[in-house]
Amino acid sequence: MPVPRVVIVGRPNVGKSSLLNWLAGLRVAVVEDRPGITRDRVDYLMCHEERFFEFVDTGGIGIQDEDNLTQLIEEQIQTAIESAAVILFVVDTREGLLPLDEEVASRLRPIDVPVICVANKTDDPKMDDQAAEFYRLGRGKIVPVSTIQNRNKAMLLNMILERLPPPEADEADQGEEEPEMKVAIVGRRNVGKSTFVNTLAQAARMIVSEVPGTTRDSVDVRFELDGKAFVAIDTPGLRRPQSRGSSIDFYGTHRAQRSIRRADVALLFLDGSQRISKVDKQLSDYISQQYKPCILVVNKWDLMAKSMPTEKWVRYLHDTFRTMRYSPIAFVTGQTGKNVKALLNHCQMLFRQSRQRISTGQLNRLLRNAVRSSPPPLHRNKRPKIYYGTQVGVQPPTLVMFCNNPQSISKPYQRYLLGSVRDHLQFEEVPIKLYLRKRQQSDHRDEVDANEVDANHDGAPQKAEQTKPPAPGDATQGDTTQRAAGE
């Protein structure tokens, strides 16, 4: 399972960003005493009691942004809520219960994940009775906290851990039957997505027409191949933002993006008879941002096979989609079904790669070799040091590397390390999420620089180690963390 997300929501200026900084133990989000400072989602990887999870700070619900970005802020909030394993609903004890708090509570009511109501700015136990009025919101036990007075931090973190999905699920996934794979089929208008779905389902499941924009909603189609069930998500064809002239186009774009987020694998359909467009690049960027395995599918190849060799198309796609060089490329004819079965088999392989786990020892042996082959570039005349790494999640494979200064590991060097992982482990064609964390002073592990090498190691996958890395715990004041990076 992916690293679980704890999403912080609430009306403007209740102290959501201050709460994130307080729980993280360092300044992650910008804090200012006026509403509307936070617009984008702000992520921070946290470890408490040897359990990793991600905090996600969001903008204030209900704010009217001074730069007319209200709609975009709301989209970011909704995306975060949809990805949440636990929600922290933050309210302000000093100001008391306001109508906008009730509006936020109403918005969260249909959400089927645990919600913790956090009464912030409860600076003194005498104010606990004042915080009790928030019981009217119907969110169960209220947790009175104060980021200024450092009240009830451990209580809140423990409540979060109690409500996270059980960590045993991560290990159980490896032994259970492979779950049903969801494949999102995305692309601009009239590239043959619906025809492809009908070929998969072996029925006229979707309306197919030469008129662009025939499909106006995301549609789930279940089908079987070689006894295995799949879900194909057909999405509306997209066009450039300035060309979207109706609410149908607007909502179609959002449904396509939502389909990408809930899919296990994305198929980015391209028309073999046309050049790559700006919409294609925007879609590839969105897929990359969501860390979804992707296959670049050149459709209608029967019309182009004789006029353009596949090698030329491969070079063209690699030069165009530089951030997705690891993504495989398929040439199909959706109408006749040519290469469709091979494409679905490749989807299954990517799905399995995205759910793969590697042992901590295996990862550190690889990091040791990569660092010895090419040490990190100097940063302010000092050589950055990487101590050890561990995998903390799947779908996408999520790695944490502990070092002396995360800021000193450059982006090109991060890409080099990810390339080494991809080349030598089981993640050849899927995106990898990478976090850099500063090692705690009490943590003395240094496996990357270890002199001893496992003599029995022959490059074969080792059994996953049962020991977990020392918990960084609450970060110290000097701790710094970079957001996730991926190729």
C-alpha positions in Angstrom: 0.0 0.0 0.0 1.2 3.6 -0.5 2.5 5.6 2.4 -0.8 6.7 4.3 -1.7 10.3 4.2 -2.9 12.5 7.1 -4.6 15.5 5.6 -5.1 18.7 7.5 -8.2 20.7 6.7 -10.3 23.5 8.1 -11.5 27.0 7.5 -8.9 29.8 6.9 -6.6 31.0 9.7 -7.3 28.2 12.3 -3.6 27.3 12.4 -3.3 24.4 10.0 0.2 25.3 8.8 1.3 26.0 12.4 0.0 22.6 13.4 2.0 20.9 10.6 5.2 22.7 11.6 4.6 21.8 15.3 4.0 18.1 14.6 6.9 17.9 12.2 9.3 19.7 14.6 10.5 22.2 11.9 9.3 24.9 9.6 7.7 23.1 6.7 4.8 25.4 5.8 4.8 29.2 5.6 2.9 30.7 8.6 1.5 34.2 8.7 -1.4 35.7 10.8 -3.7 36.3 7.8 -5.9 33.9 5.8 -5.0 32.6 2.4 -1.2 32.0 2.8 -1.4 28.3 2.0 -2.6 27.6 -1.5 -0.9 24.4 -2.8 -0.8 21.2 -0.8 2.3 21.0 1.4 3.6 17.4 2.1 5.9 16.2 4.8 7.0 12.6 5.5 6.7 11.9 9.2 7.9 9.0 11.3 6.4 8.3 14.8 6.8 5.1 16.7 8.6 3.5 13.7 5.5 4.2 11.5 5.9 6.4 8.4 3.1 8.6 7.1 2.7 11.8 5.2 1.2 15.0 6.5 -0.6 17.1 3.9 -1.4 20.7 4.6 -4.2 22.4 2.6 -5.6 25.8 2.0 -8.5 27.2 4.0 -11.9 25.9 2.9 -14.2 28.7 2.0 -11.7 31.4 1.4 -12.1 33.8 -1.5 -8.6 34.2 -2.8 -7.4 37.7 -3.6 -5.8 36.5 -6.8 -8.9 34.7 -8.1 -7.3 31.3 -7.4 -10.2 30.0 -5.2 -11.2 27.3 -7.7 -7.7 26.0 -8.0 -7.2 26.0 -4.2 -10.5 24.1 -3.8 -9.3 21.5 -6.4 -6.1 21.0 -4.4 -8.1 20.5 -1.2 -10.5 18.0 -2.7 -7.6 16.0 -4.2 -5.9 15.8 -0.8 -9.2 14.7 0.9 -9.7 12.0 -1.7 -6.2 10.6 -0.9 -6.5 10.7 2.9 -6.2 7.8 5.3 -6.9 10.1 8.2 -8.2 13.7 8.3 -7.3 16.3 10.9 -10.2 18.7 11.1 -8.7 21.8 12.7 -10.9 24.4 14.6 -10.0 27.5 16.6 -10.9 27.4 20.4 -10.4 31.1 20.8 -12.8 32.1 18.1 -15.3 29.3 18.9 -17.7 27.5 16.6 -18.4 29.5 13.4 -20.8 28.7 10.5 -17.8 28.0 8.3 -16.7 25.2 10.7 -20.1 23.6 10.3 -19.8 23.9 6.5 -16.4 22.1 6.7 -18.0 19.4 8.9 -20.8 19.0 6.4 -18.3 18.5 3.6 -16.4 15.9 5.6 -19.5 13.9 6.7 -19.7 11.6 3.6 -16.0 10.9 3.7 -15.4 7.3 4.7 -12.1 7.8 6.5 -11.4 8.6 10.2 -11.7 12.3 11.1 -10.0 13.7 14.2 -11.3 17.1 15.4 -8.3 19.2 16.6 -9.2 22.2 18.7 -6.2 24.4 18.1 -5.2 27.4 20.2 -6.4 25.8 23.4 -3.5 27.3 25.3 -4.6 26.4 28.8 -6.5 23.4 30.3 -9.0 26.0 31.6 -10.0 26.4 27.9 -10.9 22.7 27.5 -14.5 23.4 28.5 -14.6 26.1 25.8 -13.4 23.6 23.2 -16.2 21.3 24.2 -18.7 23.2 22.0 -17.1 21.6 19.0 -18.8 18.3 20.0 -21.8 19.8 18.1 -19.9 19.1 14.9 -20.4 15.3 15.5 -16.8 14.3 15.0 -16.3 12.3 18.2 -13.6 13.1 20.8 -12.1 16.5 20.6 -8.3 16.8 21.0 -7.4 20.2 22.5 -3.9 21.3 21.5 -1.8 24.4 21.5 1.2 24.7 19.1 2.4 27.7 21.1 2.2 26.0 24.5 3.1 22.5 23.1 0.0 20.9 24.6 -1.0 17.3 23.8 1.3 16.7 20.9 2.0 13.1 21.9 -1.8 12.5 22.4 -2.6 13.7 18.9 0.2 11.7 17.2 -0.9 8.5 19.1 -4.5 9.1 18.0 -3.3 9.4 14.4 -1.4 6.1 14.6 -4.4 4.3 16.1 -6.5 5.4 13.1 -4.0 4.7 10.3 -4.5 1.5 8.3 -2.7 -1.4 10.0 1.0 -1.7 8.9 0.5 -5.5 8.6 -1.4 -4.8 5.4 1.9 -3.8 3.7 3.4 -7.3 4.3 0.2 -9.2 3.7 -0.2 -7.8 0.2 2.8 -9.8 -0.9 1.3 -13.2 -0.2 -2.3 -12.5 -1.2 -3.8 -12.9 -4.7 -3.1 -10.0 -6.9 -5.9 -7.4 -6.7 -8.0 -6.2 -9.6 -5.9 -3.9 -11.8 -7.4 -0.5 -12.8 -6.1 0.9 -16.1 -6.9 4.6 -17.0 -7.0 5.2 -20.7 -6.2 8.9 -21.3 -5.3 11.1 -24.2 -6.5 14.0 -26.3 -9.7 13.8 -28.4 -10.2 11.3 -31.1 -7.1 9.1 -30.6 -9.1 5.9 -30.4 -9.6 5.4 -26.6 -13.2 4.2 -26.8 -12.5 1.9 -29.7 -9.7 0.4 -27.7 -12.1 -0.2 -24.7 -14.6 -1.9 -27.0 -11.9 -4.2 -28.2 -11.0 -5.1 -24.7 -14.6 -5.7 -23.7 -15.3 -7.5 -27.0 -18.6 -5.5 -27.2 -19.8 -2.1 -28.3 -19.5 -0.9 -24.7 -18.6 2.7 -25.6 -20.1 5.0 -28.3 -17.5 5.4 -31.0 -17.7 8.2 -33.5 -15.4 10.3 -35.7 -16.8 13.3 -33.9 -14.3 14.5 -31.3 -15.5 14.6 -27.8 -18.1 11.8 -28.0 -17.1 10.5 -24.6 -18.0 13.1 -22.0 -17.5 11.2 -18.7 -15.1 8.7 -17.2 -16.6 5.2 -17.5 -15.5 2.0 -15.8 -15.6 -1.2 -18.0 -14.8 -4.5 -16.4 -13.5 -7.3 -18.5 -11.4 -10.5 -18.3 -8.3 -11.6 -20.0 -6.8 -15.1 -19.4 -9.0 -15.6 -16.4 -8.0 -12.3 -14.7 -10.4 -9.4 -14.1 -9.4 -5.8 -15.0 -11.1 -2.5 -15.0 -10.6 -0.2 -17.9 -11.4 3.5 -17.2 -12.3 5.3 -20.4 -11.9 9.0 -20.0 -13.0 12.1 -22.0 -10.6 13.3 -24.6 -8.9 16.5 -23.5 -8.1 19.7 -25.4 -6.1 22.8 -24.5 -7.5 24.9 -21.7 -8.1 27.9 -23.9 -10.2 25.7 -26.2 -12.5 24.4 -23.4 -15.7 26.3 -24.2 -18.2 24.6 -22.0 -18.7 23.1 -18.5 -18.7 19.7 -20.2 -15.1 20.2 -21.2 -14.2 21.6 -17.8 -15.7 18.7 -15.8 -14.4 16.2 -18.3 -10.8 17.4 -17.6 -11.3 17.0 -13.9 -12.8 13.5 -14.3 -9.9 12.4 -16.4 -7.4 13.7 -13.8 -9.4 11.9 -11.0 -9.3 8.7 -13.1 -5.5 8.9 -13.3 -5.3 9.3 -9.6 -7.4 6.2 -8.8 -5.8 4.1 -11.5 -3.0 1.5 -11.0 -1.6 2.0 -14.5 -2.1 4.8 -17.0 -2.2 4.3 -20.8 -1.4 7.6 -22.5 -2.9 7.2 -26.0 -1.2 9.0 -28.9 -2.3 9.2 -32.5 0.3 7.7 -34.8 -0.7 10.0 -37.6 -0.3 13.2 -35.7 2.5 15.0 -33.9 2.7 15.2 -30.1 0.6 18.1 -28.8 0.7 20.4 -25.8 -2.2 18.4 -24.3 -0.2 15.2 -24.5 2.7 16.8 -22.6 0.3 18.2 -20.0 -1.2 14.7 -19.5 2.2 13.1 -19.2 3.2 15.7 -16.6 0.1 15.0 -14.6 0.7 11.3 -14.7 4.3 11.8 -13.6 3.2 14.1 -10.7 0.9 11.4 -9.5 3.7 8.8 -9.7 1.6 6.4 -11.8 3.2 3.7 -14.0 2.5 4.6 -17.6 2.8 3.1 -21.1 3.0 5.5 -24.0 0.6 3.9 -26.5 0.9 4.9 -30.2 -2.5 3.9 -31.6 -3.6 3.5 -35.3 -0.2 2.1 -36.1 -1.6 0.2 -39.1 -1.9 3.6 -40.9 1.7 4.6 -40.2 3.8 1.4 -39.9 5.1 1.6 -43.5 5.8 5.4 -43.6 7.7 5.7 -40.2 9.9 3.1 -38.5 9.2 2.4 -34.9 12.8 3.4 -34.0 12.1 6.9 -35.1 8.9 7.1 -33.1 10.8 5.8 -30.0 13.4 8.5 -30.3 10.7 11.1 -30.9 8.8 10.1 -27.7 12.0 9.9 -25.6 13.0 13.4 -26.7 9.5 14.7 -26.1 8.7 13.1 -22.7 12.0 13.5 -21.0 10.7 13.0 -17.5 9.2 9.6 -18.5 12.1 7.9 -20.2 11.5 4.8 -18.1 8.0 4.4 -19.5 7.7 1.6 -22.1 6.2 2.3 -25.5 3.6 0.2 -27.3 2.4 0.3 -30.9 -1.2 -0.9 -31.3 -4.2 -0.9 -33.5 -7.2 -0.6 -31.2 -9.7 -1.3 -33.9 -8.3 -4.7 -34.9 -6.8 -5.6 -31.6 -3.3 -5.9 -32.9 -0.8 -6.0 -29.9 -3.6 -5.3 -27.4 -3.1 -8.5 -25.5 0.7 -7.9 -25.2 -0.1 -4.3 -24.0 -2.3 -5.7 -21.2 0.3 -8.2 -20.2 2.8 -5.3 -20.0 0.3 -3.4 -17.8 0.3 -6.4 -15.4 4.1 -6.4 -15.3 4.1 -2.6 -14.4 1.4 -3.2 -11.8 3.5 -5.9 -10.1 6.6 -3.7 -10.2 4.8 -0.9 -8.5 3.8 -3.3 -5.7 7.3 -4.8 -5.3 9.2 -4.6 -2.0 13.0 -4.8 -1.6 14.9 -5.4 1.6 16.8 -2.6 3.4 20.0 -4.6 3.0 19.5 -5.0 -0.7 18.8 -1.3 -1.2 21.9 -0.2 0.9 24.2 -2.5 -1.0 23.1 -0.9 -4.2 23.4 2.7 -2.7 26.9 1.8 -1.5 28.0 0.8 -5.0 26.3 3.8 -6.6 28.0 6.2 -4.2 31.4 4.6 -4.6 31.1 4.7 -8.4 30.0 8.4 -8.4 30.1 10.3 -5.1 27.7 13.2 -4.5 29.0 16.5 -5.9 30.5 19.0 -3.4 28.1 21.4 -1.7 29.7 24.5 -0.3 33.1 22.8 -0.4 31.8 19.8 1.6 31.0 16.3 0.4 27.4 15.3 1.2 27.0 12.0 3.0 24.3 9.4 2.6 24.1 7.0 5.5 21.4 4.5 4.6 18.0 4.0 2.9 14.8 2.0 3.3 11.6 1.4 1.4 8.5 2.6 3.3 5.7 2.1 0.8 4.5 0.8 -2.5 2.3 2.1 -5.4 4.5 4.0 -5.9 7.7 2.4 -4.5 8.6 5.0 -1.9 12.2 5.3 -0.6 13.7 7.3 2.3 17.4 8.1 2.3 19.0 9.4 5.5 21.9 11.8 5.0 23.7 14.6 6.8 22.0 17.5 4.9 19.1 16.8 2.5 19.6 20.3 0.9 23.1 19.3 -0.3 21.9 16.4 -2.5 21.3 18.0 -5.9 18.4 17.0 -8.1 20.7 15.5 -10.8 22.3 13.3 -8.2 18.9 12.2 -6.9 18.1 11.2 -10.5 21.3 9.3 -10.7 20.5 7.4 -7.5 17.0 6.6 -8.8 18.4 5.5 -12.1 20.7 3.1 -10.2 17.8 1.7 -8.3 15.7 1.3 -11.4 18.6 -0.4 -13.3 19.5 -3.0 -10.7 16.2 -3.7 -8.8 12.7 -4.6 -9.7 11.5 -1.1 -10.6 12.8 -0.8 -14.2 9.7 0.9 -15.7 7.8 2.5 -12.9 8.2 5.9 -11.1 9.9 6.0 -7.7 9.1 8.5 -5.0 12.2 9.6 -3.0 12.4 11.4 0.3 15.7 12.7 1.8 15.8 13.0 5.6 18.4 14.2 8.0 19.7 11.5 10.3 19.1 12.0 14.0 22.1 12.5 16.3 21.0 9.3 18.2 21.0 7.3 15.0 24.5 5.8 14.2 23.7 3.7 11.2 26.0 4.1 8.3 25.4 1.2 5.9 26.3 3.0 2.7 29.8 3.7 3.9 30.2 0.2 5.5 33.4 -1.5 4.5 32.1 -5.0 4.9 30.2 -6.4 1.9 28.0 -9.5 2.1 30.2 -12.2 0.6 27.2 -14.3 -0.1 25.4 -11.6 -2.0 25.3 -12.6 -5.7 22.9 -9.9 -6.9 19.8 -12.1 -6.4 16.9 -10.6 -4.4 17.3 -11.2 -0.7 14.5 -12.0 1.7 13.1 -8.8 3.2 14.6 -7.9 6.5 12.4 -7.9 9.5 14.2 -5.1 11.4 12.9 -1.6 10.8 15.2 1.5 10.7 15.5 3.5 13.9 12.6 5.9 14.1 13.6 9.5 13.6 10.9 10.4 16.0 10.0 14.0 16.3 12.5 15.9 14.2 14.9 18.2 16.0 14.8 21.9 15.5 17.7 21.8 13.0 16.2 19.0 11.0 15.5 19.7 7.3 13.5 17.7 4.8 13.0 17.8 1.1 9.7 17.0 -0.6 9.5 13.8 -2.6 11.4 13.7 -5.9 11.0 11.3 -8.7 12.1 10.8 -12.3 
